[in-house]
Amino acid sequence: MKILSSYVFFVVLCGLALSHRKCLREKVITFPQLATNTWVKLHPNESMDMSAATVCLQFYSEQMSLDPCLFSLATPSYPQDFSLRWLSFSKQYEMTIHSFKVQFGLVFKNNQWISMCATWDANSGLAQMFVNKVASFKKEVGPKVSFKGDPVITLGQFQTQYDGGFDQHNAFTGFIADVHVHEQVLTIRQIKTYMEAKTRYKLGNYINWHNLMYSIAGSAQVEEKHQVTFYSKEEQQ
């Protein structure tokens, strides 16, 4: 992968959002209202050239919008190159790969921390999702091509075009934490370790919550995790 010569999209956003590089371990990002001007953008140090990916995150919500989006990665080739959202009508999680969609019937519960990981491999075209240590079966989705280009990665909104196009029906309210993006399909053991909140889980080598460059806009804000919700038994270990 090549190092980005400049953050074009980052510079454009400087007048609209506050940018930071921080370790967000033990912190959450709060999305307190349904609004298209509330979002967080994650800025990797490199452009994308990966034949496989794993996205892991944790969230806590009342699911007030119709189809809240947790994670949205857009490239110039695909406005939804890799996205994750909850569909309230079908009561399923939706993963989008290269603008092709696939759904998984795993559990969603209000007012409870949910750990999620989603994997996709360009060699096989197979996607799989894990929610609170329950695995879906694998489904084929999207063309079997690698993720390439300079991504725009957004939390809390669903991008309908490259770097924008938000719809309030897809806005997320609640907490998002521990976002990691890996340039590989993690093993079942690695995913289980992440979901058990072990201190030695594998950190993302593309997006790392413990060393994160991000921009934050609207009413979104960073807070201490222990100040906003109770810890689960697993998190206290």
For each residue, the residues with C-beta under 8 A, 3 or more apart:
1: 46 47 48 49 50
2: 46 47 49
3: 45 46 47
4: 7 45 46 47 150
5:
6: 11
7: 4 10 11 43
8: 11 12 150
9: 12 13 41 150 152 163
10: 7 13 14 19 43 215
11: 6 7 8 14
12: 8 9 15 16 163
13: 9 10 16 17 19 41 215 217
14: 10 11 17 19 215
15: 12
16: 12 13 215 217
17: 13 14 41 215 216 217
18: 215 216 217
19: 10 13 14 43 213 214 215 216
20: 212 213 214 215 216
21: 211 212 213 214
22: 212 214 222
23: 209 210 211 212
24: 27 29 177 209 210 212 222
25: 209 210
26: 224 225 226
27: 24 177 222 223 224 225
28: 60 175 176 177 222 223 224 225 228 229
29: 24 40 155 156 175 176 177 216 220 221 222 223
30: 174 175 220 221 222 223 228
31: 38 156 171 172 173 174 175 176 219 220
32: 38 173 219 220 221
33: 38 173 219
34: 64 65 168 171 173
35: 38 168 171 218 219
36: 157 166 167 168 171
37: 217 218
38: 31 32 33 35 156 157 171 217 218 219 220
39: 154 155 156 157 166 216 217 218 220
40: 29 154 155 156 176 214 215 216 217 220
41: 9 13 17 152 153 154 155 214 215 217
42: 153 154 155 179 207 212 213 214
43: 7 10 19 153 213 214 215
44: 47 48 151 153 181 206 207 213
45: 3 4 213
46: 1 2 3 4 206
47: 1 2 3 4 44 148 149 150 151
48: 1 44 75 147 148 149 150 151 206
49: 1 2 146 147 148
50: 1 53 146 147 183 184 206
51: 121 122 123 146 147
52: 119 120 121 122 123 183 184 185
53: 50 82 119 120 147 181 182 183 184 185 206
54: 117 118 119 180 181 182 184 185 186 191
55: 71 82 84 117 118 179 180 181 182
56: 115 116 117 118 178 179 180 181 182 186 191 194 204
57: 70 71 84 115 116 176 177 178 179 180
58: 113 114 115 116 176 177 178
59: 70 113 114 116 172 174 175 176 177
60: 28 111 112 113 114 174 175 229
61: 64 68 110 111 172 173 174 175
62: 110 111 173 174
63: 68 86 88 108 110 174
64: 34 61 68 173
65: 34 68 168 169 170 171 172 173
66: 88 89 169 170
67: 85 86 87 88 89 94 158 169 170
68: 61 63 64 65 85 86 170 171 172 173 174
69: 72 83 84 85 156 157 158 170 171 172
70: 57 59 84 85 86 116 155 156 172 176
71: 55 57 82 83 84 153 154 155 179
72: 69 80 83 84 153 154 155 157 158 159
73: 80 81 82 83 147 151 152 153 154
74: 78 79 80 81 151 152 153 154 159 161 162 163
75: 48 78 81 147 148 149 150 151 152 162
76: 149 150 162
77: 81 98 148 149
78: 74 75 81 98 99
79: 74 99 159 160 161 162 165
80: 72 73 74 83 96 99 158 159 160
81: 73 74 75 77 78 96 97 98 99 147 151
82: 53 55 71 73 95 96 97 120 147
83: 69 71 72 73 80 94 95 96 158 159
84: 55 57 69 70 71 72 93 94 95 96 116 118
85: 67 68 69 70 93 94 158 170
86: 63 67 68 70 92 93 94 108
87: 67 90 91 92 93 94 103
88: 63 66 67 91
89: 66 67
90: 87 103
91: 87 88 105 108
92: 86 87 103 104 105 106
93: 84 85 86 87 103 104 105 106 108 116 129 131
94: 67 83 84 85 86 87 101 102 103 104
95: 82 83 84 101 102 103 104 118 120 127 129 141
96: 80 81 82 83 84 99 100 101 102
97: 81 82 100 102 120 127 141 142
98: 77 78 81 142 143 145
99: 78 79 80 81 96 142
100: 96 97 141 142 143
101: 94 95 96 141
102: 94 95 96 97 127 139 140 141
103: 87 90 92 93 94 95
104: 92 93 94 95 129 131 136 139
105: 91 92 93 136
106: 92 93 129 131 134 136
107: 131 132 134
108: 63 86 91 93 114 131
109: 112 114
110: 61 62 63
111: 60 61 62
112: 60 109
113: 58 59 60 229 232 235
114: 58 59 60 108 109 131 132
115: 56 57 58 130 131 132 133 194 195 197
116: 56 57 58 59 70 84 93 129 130 131
117: 54 55 56 129 130 186 191 194 195
118: 54 55 56 84 95 127 128 129 130
119: 52 53 54 127 128 129 185 186
120: 52 53 82 95 97 126 127 128 141 142 185
121: 51 52 124 125 126 185
122: 51 52 125 144 145 146 147
123: 51 52 144
124: 121 140 144
125: 121 122 140 141 142 143 144
126: 120 121 138 139 140 141
127: 95 97 102 118 119 120 138 139 140 141 142
128: 118 119 120 135 136 137 138 139
129: 93 95 104 106 116 117 118 119 135 136
130: 115 116 117 118 133 134 135 136 191 195
131: 93 104 106 107 108 114 115 116 134 136
132: 107 114 115 195
133: 115 130 192 195 196
134: 106 107 130 131
135: 128 129 130 188
136: 104 105 106 128 129 130 131 139
137: 128
138: 126 127 128
139: 102 104 126 127 128 136
140: 102 124 125 126 127
141: 95 97 100 101 102 120 125 126 127
142: 97 98 99 100 120 125 127 145
143: 98 100 125
144: 122 123 124 125
145: 98 122 142 148
146: 49 50 51 122
147: 48 49 50 51 53 73 75 81 82 122 151
148: 47 48 49 75 77 145
149: 47 48 75 76 77
150: 4 8 9 47 48 75 76
151: 44 47 48 73 74 75 81 147
152: 9 41 73 74 75 159 162 163
153: 41 42 43 44 71 72 73 74 181 207
154: 39 40 41 42 71 72 73 74 157 159
155: 29 39 40 41 42 70 71 72 172 176 179
156: 29 31 38 39 40 69 70 171 172 176 220
157: 36 38 39 69 72 154 166 170 171 172
158: 67 69 72 80 83 85 166 167 170
159: 72 74 79 80 83 152 154 162 163 164 165 166
160: 79 80 164 165 166 167
161: 74 79 164 165
162: 74 75 76 79 152 159
163: 9 12 74 152 159
164: 159 160 161
165: 79 159 160 161
166: 36 39 157 158 159 160 170 171
167: 36 158 160 170 171
168: 34 35 36 65 171
169: 65 66 67
170: 65 66 67 68 69 85 157 158 166 167
171: 31 34 35 36 38 65 68 69 156 157 166 167 168
172: 31 59 61 65 68 69 70 155 156 157 176
173: 31 32 33 34 61 62 64 65 68
174: 30 31 59 60 61 62 63 68
175: 28 29 30 31 59 60 61 225 228 229
176: 28 29 31 40 57 58 59 70 155 156 172 179
177: 24 27 28 29 57 58 59 209 225
178: 56 57 58 194 209
179: 42 55 56 57 71 155 176 204 207 209 212
180: 54 55 56 57 194 202 203 204 207 208 209
181: 44 53 54 55 56 153 204 206 207
182: 53 54 55 56 185 186 202 204 205 206
183: 50 52 53 205 206
184: 50 52 53 54
185: 52 53 54 119 120 121 182
186: 54 56 117 119 182 190 191 194 202
187: 190 191
188: 135 191 192
189: 192 193
190: 186 187 193 194 201 202
191: 54 56 117 130 186 187 188 194 195
192: 133 188 189 195 196
193: 189 190 196 198 200 201 202
194: 56 115 117 178 180 186 190 191 197 198 201 202
195: 115 117 130 132 133 191 192 234
196: 133 192 193 201 234 237
197: 115 194 201 232 234 235 237
198: 193 194 201 237
199:
200: 193
201: 190 193 194 196 197 198
202: 180 182 186 190 193 194
203: 180 208 209 210
204: 56 179 180 181 182 207 208 209
205: 182 183 208
206: 44 46 48 50 53 181 182 183
207: 42 44 153 179 180 181 204 212
208: 180 203 204 205 211 212
209: 23 24 25 177 178 179 180 203 204 212
210: 23 24 25 203
211: 21 23 208
212: 20 21 22 23 24 42 179 207 208 209
213: 19 20 21 42 43 44 45
214: 19 20 21 22 40 41 42 43
215: 10 13 14 16 17 18 19 20 40 41 43
216: 17 18 19 20 29 39 40 220 221 222
217: 13 16 17 18 37 38 39 40 41 220
218: 35 37 38 39
219: 31 32 33 35 38
220: 29 30 31 32 38 39 40 156 216 217
221: 29 30 32 216
222: 22 24 27 28 29 30 216
223: 27 28 29 30 227 228
224: 26 27 28 227 228
225: 26 27 28 175 177 228 229 231
226: 26 231
227: 223 224
228: 28 30 175 223 224 225
229: 28 60 113 175 225
230:
231: 225 226 235 236
232: 113 197 235 236
233: 236 237
234: 195 196 197 237
235: 113 197 231 232
236: 231 232 233
237: 196 197 198 233 234
